[in-house]
Amino acid sequence: MKVNENSYKTVGGLNNIVSTGNGNFAISSEDGHIRMYSDIAHKRAKTDLPGFGDPVRQLDVTKDGSWILGTCDT
């Protein structure tokens, strides 16, 4: 019997979290990544925007989750 195995990477350095009106939420990290999740139960991000190396200082998202805005120092 084959067992399905999933490995999950721990995401460190999280610094912002915002939620949408429909229950989605976005999380940013110190390395600049922004991840969008459809709900708290899913362990994998539905969207993963790669960072540019600078920490995200502020994060905002539209009510429907179609737009994400992240700002950095530079």
N, C-alpha and C positions, 0 to 999 in steps of 0.2 A: 504494500500500500504506500503510495507516494504522498508525502506531506508537503503542502505548500508552505514555503517559508518566505517571509518578508523581512528585510532588514531596513531599519529606519535610522537615519542620521540625526543626531541631536543638533538642534539649531541653537547656537549660543549668541549672546550679545544682542538679544532682542531689546528694542528701545521704544517702540511706538506700536499701539494697536488702536484701530478705529473700526467701527461697525457701520454697515449700511442699513437702510430701512427694511430690507427684506431678509435680514439675518446673516448675510455674508460678513466677513471681516477681513481686514488686511493687517499684516504685521510687517514692520520693517526691522532691520538689524544694523549693527554697527559697521558691517562690511558693505552696506548699500543695497542689499537684496530687499525686495518687496514681494511678499507672498500673499495671495488671495485665497481664502478658504470658503467653501460653500456653507459649512456649519462646523460646530465644535467637535462633532463625532468623527469627521474625516481627518485622517492623519496626514494625508497627502494634499499639498496645495493644488488647487485647480489652475492657478496661474503663478508662475515664478519669474519675476523680472530680475535679471542679473544686475548686480551692483557695479558701480564704477570705482569702488574702493573707498569713497568718502562715506562717512556715516550719515544716515538719514536723520535730520533734526526735527522735521515736522512732517506729518502725514495726514492726508485728508482724502476722502472718497465721496463720490456722489451718492445720493440716496438709493439709486438703482444699481450701483456698483459698476457702471460702465466706464467711469473715469477715476483714476487714482492720481493724486498729486503728492510728490515727495520732494522736499527741499533739503539741500545740503549747504554747508558753509561756503563752498566754492562752486 
